[in-house]
Amino acid sequence: MIYPSTKIIINKLAACGTTTLLMLTIKTWLFIALGGFAAFYVITWLTAILKSRGDERNAPTLLSAGIGFVTTFFDTLGIGSFATTTSLFKLRHVVRDEVIPGTLNVGITPPTITQALIFIAIVDVDMLTLVLLIAASILGMWLGAGVVCGWPRRKVQIGMGIALLIAAALTLMQVLNVTAGAGAALRLTGTKLAVGFIGNFVLGALMSLGIGLYGPCLIMISLLGMNPIAAFPIMMGSCAFLMPVGSVRFIRKGSYDLRAALGLALGGIPAVLIAVYIVKTLPLIYVRWLVIVVVVYTSIMMLRSAMTERKAAVVRDAETSGP
C-alpha cells in the first residue's frame, strides 16, 4: 500500500526528473552520445592494451608521437591527416603497409574526438543543422557504404578531385568579390538544409573508400552560404561518431600497429589544443583562404592517388600477362 504522502513525493521526483530531461539542450545530448561512442572505443582499446602490457615493443616512440603531432595539427586546420600520416609512415618505414589503415583509424580517433568536443563547444552553429548533418554522415557510412564500395575507387577520386578544384575556384571568386560575397550564416534551412544533408550522406559513404570528409565538407558548407568555421564542428563531429566504430573492428582483429597508434594518439591530442586556438582566432577572410588551400591540397592528393593506383594496376596487369 502506498500512502498519499508517498505518492506526492514520487510524483514530485518524477516531475523533477522530467524537467531535468527537458532542460538538457540538444548540444548536451550530442555530448552524451559522443561520450558513449568514445567510452565504447576507449574500453575496447584499453582491454587490448592491457593484454599486451609488458611487451616493450609496444611502447610508443618519439617518431610516431611526432608524426601524430604534426599531422593532427594540420588535420585540425581542416587539411586531414590520413594522407599525410600514410606518406610519413611509408617514408620512415614505421609500420607495415597492410596495417596502415587500422593504425590510422585507431590512433587518430582520440584526437578526432577531442576536436569534435572542443569545436562543438566553442563554435556557434545551429544545433539542428549540426545534428542533421552528423546524422547524415553516419547514415551514409552505414547505408551507403555497400553501394559506394562497388564504385571504382580511382574514378571516384578523379571525379572528386576535379569537382574540388572547380569548387575551390568558385570560393576564390567569392573571396575576390568576383561573384556575390560568400555567406556567413550559422544555419541551413529549407532546400539548402536538404542539399547539405544529402551531401554529407554521400561524404559519409565515400569514407568507406578512404576518401576523407574534411576537405569536401569544408567546401560544401562554404558554397551553401555558411560561415566556413561552422564546418569544423560538422566535419569533426561526423568523423568522431564514425571512427570509433571502425576502430573497434580493427582493434578486435588486431589489424593495426599498437606502438604507432599509441604514438599518434599521444602526439595528436596536444596538437589539437594548439591548432584550435589558431582556427578560433583567425579572421573570416583568412579562414576562407584556408578553405581554398585545404581544398586544393585535398584535390591534388586525390588526383595523385588516382594516378598512383593506375600505375600500380598497369604493373599488376603486366605481371599477370607476362610469360
N, C-alpha and C positions, 0 to 999 in steps of 0.2 A: 504494500500500500504506500502511495506517495502522498505526503501531506501537502496541503495548499501552499505553505511557505516554501517547501522544497521545489514545487512546481514553478513558483515565482523565480527562485534562484536559477533553476535550469533554463527557464525562458530568457532571463537576463543574460546568462552566459552565452546562450545561442545567439541572441541578438548582438552581443558584443563581437562574437566570432564572425557573424555575417558582416557587420560593419567594418571589421578589420580587413576582411577579404575584399570588400568593395573599395576600401581606401588604398589598397595596393594598386599602384599605377601599372600601365602596360609595360613601362621600362623595367619595373621591379619584377614582373612576371617573366620578362625576357631574360633578366639576370638569373632568375631562379632556374629557368630552363637551361640556360647556358652552363650554370653551375652543375646541373645534373649530368649534362654531357661530359663536362670536364672531370667530374668525380668518377664517372664510368671509365674514362680513359686513364686517369691517374691510378686508380685502384688496380686496373689490369696491368699497367706498366710496372708499378711498384712490386706487384706479385712476381712478375718476370725478373725484375732486378734482384729481388731477394733470393730467388732461386739460383742466381748466378754469382752471388756475393762470394768473396774470397778469391775470385779469379782476377788477378791483376791486369790481365789483357783487356778487361772491360772498362778500366779506368779511363775517363776522358782525357784527351791530350790538349795542350795549348793550341796546337794547329787546328783541331776540329772546333774548339771553342772560338778561336779567332775567325775561322770561316763563318761560324754561326753569327758572330757579332757583326761582321762586315755585311754579309748578305741580308741579314734581318734588318739592319739599319736602312738599307735601300728598299727592302721589302715594305717597311713602314711608310716610306715615301711613296709607295704605290707601284714600284718597279717589279715586284715579285721576286721570289728567292729561289724557286726550283731550278730555273735555267742557270743562274749564276753559281748556285751551290754545286750543281752537277758538273759544270765546267771546272770548278776548282777541285772537286773530288777527282776528276779524271786527270787533271794536270799534275796533282800531287800524289796520285795513286793511293788515296785514302781508304777507299772501300772497293770491293768487287762490283763490277757493273751490274750483276744480276740482283744485288740487294740495294742499289741506289734508290729506287722508288720507295721501298719500305723505310729506309733510313731517313729520307727526306720527310715523309709523312709523319713518322713517329717523332723525329727530332724537332720539327718546325711547328708541331701542334701547340706546345706550351707558349711560344712567343705569339702565335696567331690568336690564341685565346686571350692573352694579355692585351694584344692590340684591340681586339673586339671590346673587351671590358672597358678599356680606357676611352676609346673613341665613342662608344655608345654613351658613356657617362658625360663626356665633355663637349661633344659636338651637338649643336641644336639642329635637330631634324625631326620632321613629323613622324610620330611613332607608328601610325597606321601604315605610312609608306615604308618605313623601315621593316616592320614585321612582315608585311605582304611580300616585299622583295626578297627578304631572307627565306620566307616560306617557299617562294617560287624557285629559288636555287636548290633547296632541299628536295622539292618535288621533281625538279629537273634531274637531279642526281639519281633519285630512286625510280622514277617512272620513265624518264627519257634516256637513261644511260643504255638500256637494252637496245634501243633504236639507233642511238648515236654510235655505239660500238660497232655497228655494221657499216658505218660510213668509212670510206678510205681516209685514213688519218692524214696522208700527205695532201690530198685535195682540200680537206678542211683547213689545214694550215695555210695553204696558198690563198684560199678564199678569205680567211680571217685576216691574213697579213695584208692583202690588198685593200680589204674593207677598212682596216685600221688606218692605213696610210691616207685613204680618202677622208676618213673621219678626222684625222689629225690636221689635214689641210683645211677642212671646214672650221675646226676650232681655231686654227691660226688666223683665218679670215675674220672670225669673231673678235679675237684679241686685237687685231689691227684695225678693227672697226670698218672692214670692207663690207660686212653684212650687218644686220641688226645686232646690237650688243647681246652678249651671252647673258643668260638669266642668272639670278642669284636666289631663286626660290628654294625653300627648305621642305617642300612637299610636292607630291604629284597628285593630280585629280583627273577624273574622267578618262578620256582617251589616252592621255599621257601615262596615267597610272596603269592602264591596261597594257600599253606598249612596254612599260618598264617591267611589269610582271612577266610578260611573255619573253622579253629579252633576258631577264635573269634566270628564267626557267631554262632557256637554251644554253646560257653560260654554265649553269649548274650541270647540265647534261654533258657539255663539252669537256668538263673537268675529268670525266672518265677516260678521255683520250689524252689526258696530260696537258690540255690547253688551259693555261692559267686564267683566272677570273678577274684579277685586279685591273689590268690594262683595259680590256674591253668594257668592264663595268664603269671605270672612270670616264671613258669617252661617252658611253651611253647616258650616264647621269648628266654630263655636261651638255650634250646635244638635246636632252629633254628640257633644258632650261633651268636645271637646278644648280645651286652652288656646288662646285666640284668637291669642296671639303665634305659635303653631305654624302659623297660616295664612299668615304673612308669607313664609317660605321656600317654601311650597307655591304660593301665588299668583304670587309674583315669579319663582320658578323656572319655572313654567308659561309665563309670558309671555316670559321670557328665552330659552326654546327656540323659541317660536313666532314672535316678532317678527323675528329676523334673516333668516329665510327670506322672510317677506313683504316686508321692507325691500329685500332684494336685487332683488326683482321691480320695485319702484318705481324703484330706482336705475338698473337696466338700461333701463327705459323712459323715464327722465328725467322721470317724473311726480311731481316734488317740487321745492321751492324750496331750493336748496343753501344760500343765505345764512341763511335762517331755521332750517334743520335744524342747521347748524353752531352757531348760537346756542343752540338747545335743548340740544344735547349738551354744550357748554362750560359753560352755566349749570346744567345739571341734575346733573352729577356731584358738584360740591361740596355741592349741596343735599342729596343722598343722604347724604353723610358726616355732615352736621349732624343730619338728621332721624333717622338710625339710632340715634344716642345717646339721643334723646328716647324713641323706642319701646322701646329696650332697658331704660331705667331707670324706665319707668312702672310703678307698682304694678298688680297684676292687675285690681283693681276699676276703675281708671281706663282700662285697656285695654278693658274691657267697655263702659264708657260711650263710648269712642272708636268701638267697633264699631257701637253704636247710632246715633251721629251720622253715621258713614260710610254706613251702610245707608240711613238716612232720606234723606240727601242724594242717594245714588245712585237711590233710588226716585223722588224728586221730579224729578230730571233726566230719568229715563226717561219719566215721565208727561208732563213738559213737552215733551220731544222728540216724543212721540206726538201731542200737541195741535198742535204747530207743523207737523208733517208733514200732519196732517189739514187745517189751514187752507191749506197750500200746495196740497194736492190739490184742494180746493174752488176755489181760484183758477184752477188749471190747467183744471179741468172747465168753469168759467165762460168762460174764454178760448176753449176748444175749441168750446163750443156757442154762442158768441156769433155775431152777424150777420156 
